[in-house]
Amino acid sequence: MGTTRYNTKDATSIFAYSKGLLHKSLAEAVKEINPLIDVNEIDFKGKGGLGQLVEKFYYGYEPNSSPLPDFPEAGVELKTTPLKKDAKENYLIKERLVCDMIDFCEIVKYSFEESPFYKKSLLMLIIFYLHVKGKPLRDLEFIYSVLWILKDKDLVIIKHDYEVIINKIKQGKAHELSEGDTMYLAACRKGQKDDSLREQPFSAVKAPRRAFSLKPAYMRTILDFVKNSKSDMATNTDVDIRYLELVNKEDLKNESFENILTDRILKFKNWDYKQIARYFNMQITSKEKSKYARVVKRIFSDKLNNFEDAEEIRKAGIIVKTIRVKSNGHIKESMSFENINYNEFLEIDDWINSRWYEIITSRFMFVVFKEDETPSPEWKDEKRFILDTVLFWTMPEKDIQTAEQYWNNIKANVISDTLEDSDNTFWTLADNKFFHVRPKAQNMLQKCLSPISGKRVPKKAYWFNNKYIETIIGKSSN
């Protein structure tokens, strides 16, 4: 069917053929190829995804479990991935891109360049479609097509991510793998919670199923790439994309991104923000709430307005936070994140695809300033904090279980429409459960619409408790 319409040996031809899917459903696209087909046949009797339907009914080959790419002669792997829309009708990434299942016992035998992941995922045809809950797969609309090659600095970072994952398996810690261990390439959870666990080669402890995946943050950069191309089709195979980078490819051949950033920051160890500001000729006043974040951004780069402007931070989804620790080890401030999107709790079935899950499985970078009580005339009206340490942190699995309970509590309140302060059972700071729900200071009186009743309800945000942050920083200094 499809093989007469494109060259199976040519990546450009395979990519060009995907144009026939865009702004149509699979049923509509296949009907154009074969007007006699019964669209009800565009389905799987068993379990199958939209990508497999595209392979079979549009590109005309039978889906298989080969370790080679879908188009082996062209070296192209076909992937479909869902988008969603926000309130302003903008397209957003819905989830990570799963690339290849991880066989713990087999994968440790392969170097990165020999691995099935490398062979299958080096060059991918990624077709984005709009997810609509409850709609048959064959009727979902395709929006963008991207021919994407993993190359240059991205490939160096992904290779390092792969090695981090493999080394953890070799240490007998496959059951401790986390998406927060790495930057662009992750070992994501695969399957349902009650699925059987898998054997691992260097430990008797069985581990949950995992797959190599490109993180949602990395997928957002691919989506941004095609959006910025002003076309519904784009490829990075023949272009050099320039971003604001914190480290270059040559740096990464000798040292990890985390070590490079840590060394850069710790050159200013025991400096306060005023000293750092003077060094860089920055104008900062004591009344600025973001003064600590500002000096850290300046240490990173003189061109950085927001942490997310940096290529590596944006693609990895790294969450950078500055923390001030009192001389007694206490942390006064809890840590806020973004406002809760109540609508999301109706749109997704599995919390692993939630924004909260992406946040708590992110790689965190904490830049810690500690209180210095040495008397100084310059600090008579303000407590002095000096730069002390840098901590890259991943939430442990036992805390992720608590984070799931927190998410389920929020969902229960959304579903029951108990979002008013007098009705809800949101976790509070006083509950001492690691996380709590409350407004951000600037949003105390702001409201949004309940997805259930449509009435106006208070905006709330995700928070880490200050005592929880104390345990994280305390453990790192022991």
FENRAGI-V862147 format. One record per residue. N is the residue number from 1. RES is the residue in three letters. PSI is psi as a letter, one per 30 degrees, with the letter a starting at -180 (none if undefined). OMEGA is omega in whole degrees, 0 to 359 (* if undefined). NEAR is the number of other C-alpha atoms within 12 Angstrom. Layout:
n={N N}
res={RES RES}
psi={PSI PSI}
omega={OMEGA OMEGA}
near={NEAR NEAR}
This chain:
n={1 2 3 4 5 6 7 8 9 10 11 12 13 14 15 16 17 18 19 20 21 22 23 24 25 26 27 28 29 30 31 32 33 34 35 36 37 38 39 40 41 42 43 44 45 46 47 48 49 50 51 52 53 54 55 56 57 58 59 60 61 62 63 64 65 66 67 68 69 70 71 72 73 74 75 76 77 78 79 80 81 82 83 84 85 86 87 88 89 90 91 92 93 94 95 96 97 98 99 100 101 102 103 104 105 106 107 108 109 110 111 112 113 114 115 116 117 118 119 120 121 122 123 124 125 126 127 128 129 130 131 132 133 134 135 136 137 138 139 140 141 142 143 144 145 146 147 148 149 150 151 152 153 154 155 156 157 158 159 160 161 162 163 164 165 166 167 168 169 170 171 172 173 174 175 176 177 178 179 180 181 182 183 184 185 186 187 188 189 190 191 192 193 194 195 196 197 198 199 200 201 202 203 204 205 206 207 208 209 210 211 212 213 214 215 216 217 218 219 220 221 222 223 224 225 226 227 228 229 230 231 232 233 234 235 236 237 238 239 240 241 242 243 244 245 246 247 248 249 250 251 252 253 254 255 256 257 258 259 260 261 262 263 264 265 266 267 268 269 270 271 272 273 274 275 276 277 278 279 280 281 282 283 284 285 286 287 288 289 290 291 292 293 294 295 296 297 298 299 300 301 302 303 304 305 306 307 308 309 310 311 312 313 314 315 316 317 318 319 320 321 322 323 324 325 326 327 328 329 330 331 332 333 334 335 336 337 338 339 340 341 342 343 344 345 346 347 348 349 350 351 352 353 354 355 356 357 358 359 360 361 362 363 364 365 366 367 368 369 370 371 372 373 374 375 376 377 378 379 380 381 382 383 384 385 386 387 388 389 390 391 392 393 394 395 396 397 398 399 400 401 402 403 404 405 406 407 408 409 410 411 412 413 414 415 416 417 418 419 420 421 422 423 424 425 426 427 428 429 430 431 432 433 434 435 436 437 438 439 440 441 442 443 444 445 446 447 448 449 450 451 452 453 454 455 456 457 458 459 460 461 462 463 464 465 466 467 468 469 470 471 472 473 474 475 476 477 478}
res={MET GLY THR THR ARG TYR ASN THR LYS ASP ALA THR SER ILE PHE ALA TYR SER LYS GLY LEU LEU HIS LYS SER LEU ALA GLU ALA VAL LYS GLU ILE ASN PRO LEU ILE ASP VAL ASN GLU ILE ASP PHE LYS GLY LYS GLY GLY LEU GLY GLN LEU VAL GLU LYS PHE TYR TYR GLY TYR GLU PRO ASN SER SER PRO LEU PRO ASP PHE PRO GLU ALA GLY VAL GLU LEU LYS THR THR PRO LEU LYS LYS ASP ALA LYS GLU ASN TYR LEU ILE LYS GLU ARG LEU VAL CYS ASP MET ILE ASP PHE CYS GLU ILE VAL LYS TYR SER PHE GLU GLU SER PRO PHE TYR LYS LYS SER LEU LEU MET LEU ILE ILE PHE TYR LEU HIS VAL LYS GLY LYS PRO LEU ARG ASP LEU GLU PHE ILE TYR SER VAL LEU TRP ILE LEU LYS ASP LYS ASP LEU VAL ILE ILE LYS HIS ASP TYR GLU VAL ILE ILE ASN LYS ILE LYS GLN GLY LYS ALA HIS GLU LEU SER GLU GLY ASP THR MET TYR LEU ALA ALA CYS ARG LYS GLY GLN LYS ASP ASP SER LEU ARG GLU GLN PRO PHE SER ALA VAL LYS ALA PRO ARG ARG ALA PHE SER LEU LYS PRO ALA TYR MET ARG THR ILE LEU ASP PHE VAL LYS ASN SER LYS SER ASP MET ALA THR ASN THR ASP VAL ASP ILE ARG TYR LEU GLU LEU VAL ASN LYS GLU ASP LEU LYS ASN GLU SER PHE GLU ASN ILE LEU THR ASP ARG ILE LEU LYS PHE LYS ASN TRP ASP TYR LYS GLN ILE ALA ARG TYR PHE ASN MET GLN ILE THR SER LYS GLU LYS SER LYS TYR ALA ARG VAL VAL LYS ARG ILE PHE SER ASP LYS LEU ASN ASN PHE GLU ASP ALA GLU GLU ILE ARG LYS ALA GLY ILE ILE VAL LYS THR ILE ARG VAL LYS SER ASN GLY HIS ILE LYS GLU SER MET SER PHE GLU ASN ILE ASN TYR ASN GLU PHE LEU GLU ILE ASP ASP TRP ILE ASN SER ARG TRP TYR GLU ILE ILE THR SER ARG PHE MET PHE VAL VAL PHE LYS GLU ASP GLU THR PRO SER PRO GLU TRP LYS ASP GLU LYS ARG PHE ILE LEU ASP THR VAL LEU PHE TRP THR MET PRO GLU LYS ASP ILE GLN THR ALA GLU GLN TYR TRP ASN ASN ILE LYS ALA ASN VAL ILE SER ASP THR LEU GLU ASP SER ASP ASN THR PHE TRP THR LEU ALA ASP ASN LYS PHE PHE HIS VAL ARG PRO LYS ALA GLN ASN MET LEU GLN LYS CYS LEU SER PRO ILE SER GLY LYS ARG VAL PRO LYS LYS ALA TYR TRP PHE ASN ASN LYS TYR ILE GLU THR ILE ILE GLY LYS SER SER ASN}
psi={d f f f f l j f f j e e e e e e f f f f f k g l l e e e e e e e e j f f k j f f f i l k e b k k l e e e e e e e f e f h l k k l h k f l l e i e f f g k k k k k k k l l k a f g g k k l k e l l j k e k k j j e f e f f f k l e f f l e e e e e g e j k j j j k l j k j k f k k e f g k k k e l k k j k k j l b e e e e e e e e e e e e e e e e e f g g h e f g k k f f f l d e k l j l k k l l e g l k l l k l f g k f k l k l k l k k l k l e e e e e e e e e e e e f f g l g k l k g f g l j k k l j k e l l e e e f f f l l e e e e e e e e e f f g k g k l f e e e e e e g h k j k l f f k f g e e e e e e e e e e k f g j e k e f f k e e e e e f g k j k k k k k k l f g f l k e k l j l a l k k j e e e f f f k f k f f g l e e e e e f g l k k j k j k k k k j g k k k e f g f g k k k k k k e l k k k k k k l e e f e e e e e e e e e e e e e e e e f h i f k e f f l g k k l e f f h g e l l k l l l e f g e g k l a k k f e f g l k l k k l l k k k k e e e e e e e e e e f f none}
omega={184 189 178 187 178 182 183 182 188 182 181 179 178 178 182 181 180 181 180 178 193 181 173 168 177 179 180 181 180 179 177 179 184 183 184 185 172 185 177 177 182 185 175 175 179 182 179 182 181 179 179 176 178 179 188 191 180 180 169 173 183 175 182 181 180 176 179 178 180 175 190 182 178 181 184 174 180 178 168 183 188 170 171 179 174 183 180 178 175 177 179 173 180 185 176 177 178 186 186 178 179 171 187 184 182 190 181 180 189 165 182 184 179 189 174 179 182 183 184 193 181 178 185 168 184 181 182 177 180 179 173 186 177 182 178 182 184 183 180 185 175 188 183 173 182 171 192 176 174 188 173 185 177 182 177 180 180 176 178 177 179 182 175 180 182 180 178 177 180 177 181 185 179 180 179 179 180 176 179 180 194 186 184 181 183 169 187 175 180 181 182 184 184 175 180 179 184 175 170 192 188 177 176 180 178 188 175 178 179 177 171 180 170 188 177 180 178 178 178 179 176 178 178 181 181 176 182 179 181 178 176 176 180 175 177 184 185 179 176 185 182 175 171 184 178 177 179 184 182 177 186 177 184 186 180 178 183 180 179 181 179 179 181 182 186 169 180 178 181 173 173 185 180 179 179 180 179 180 182 180 180 175 181 176 182 182 180 180 185 187 180 177 181 181 177 177 180 176 179 185 179 182 189 174 176 179 184 177 180 184 187 180 180 183 181 184 180 178 181 179 171 185 176 182 179 182 179 178 181 176 186 189 167 187 182 174 185 176 180 174 183 182 183 185 175 188 184 181 185 184 178 177 182 176 179 179 178 179 188 174 175 170 179 174 180 174 192 172 180 182 175 185 178 181 179 179 182 185 183 181 185 177 183 175 181 181 188 186 174 182 169 191 174 181 179 186 181 178 177 176 176 179 177 177 178 179 180 176 178 180 180 179 178 183 180 178 176 184 174 184 183 186 192 176 178 174 178 179 182 181 179 182 180 186 175 181 172 180 166 185 183 183 186 184 182 182 175 184 173 179 181 186 183 179 181 183 182 171 178 181 172 179 163 176 178 180 176 178 177 180 179 182 180 180 182 183 179 *}
near={19 26 22 15 20 24 21 27 18 19 31 29 23 39 38 26 31 39 32 33 37 29 24 24 31 42 35 29 32 34 25 21 24 18 12 12 18 16 24 19 17 29 25 21 10 8 11 18 24 36 38 31 37 43 34 27 35 39 36 25 21 21 25 17 13 17 23 26 32 35 37 24 17 26 28 34 41 43 39 40 42 37 32 29 20 16 15 8 10 15 24 30 34 32 32 39 39 34 36 34 30 37 30 36 22 20 32 28 20 22 21 28 21 19 28 30 37 33 30 35 39 36 35 41 45 43 46 45 39 34 30 20 17 12 13 22 33 37 30 35 31 39 36 41 39 45 41 36 30 30 23 22 30 33 27 30 38 38 33 30 34 39 30 31 40 37 25 27 34 25 21 24 25 40 32 32 38 42 45 37 39 43 46 45 46 46 44 40 37 31 18 15 17 9 14 13 22 23 24 31 25 22 20 15 18 23 31 31 30 36 32 40 37 43 44 40 38 34 34 31 33 39 40 25 29 28 23 17 19 12 18 29 34 32 33 28 21 12 15 14 22 13 22 23 28 31 30 25 20 15 19 26 18 15 19 28 37 32 19 22 33 29 19 23 31 25 19 30 25 22 28 31 43 30 23 31 26 16 17 21 14 20 19 23 17 19 11 13 12 19 25 36 30 32 40 43 34 31 32 37 24 22 18 23 19 24 33 26 24 30 33 38 35 31 37 43 39 38 35 35 33 39 38 37 34 23 19 14 24 24 28 19 21 32 33 29 28 21 27 34 30 38 27 30 30 23 25 22 15 23 31 31 29 31 35 34 34 35 36 39 40 38 36 32 35 35 38 42 38 31 29 24 17 14 13 12 11 14 18 11 11 19 25 30 32 32 35 31 32 33 32 30 29 30 32 22 24 15 23 29 22 24 32 30 23 32 37 25 27 37 34 22 29 33 22 21 29 26 35 24 22 12 14 24 24 33 31 26 22 15 16 19 27 34 38 36 38 37 28 24 16 14 17 17 16 18 25 26 23 28 25 23 18 15 15 18 29 30 28 37 34 35 35 37 30 28 27 28 36 28 21 31 33 19 13 17 14 7}
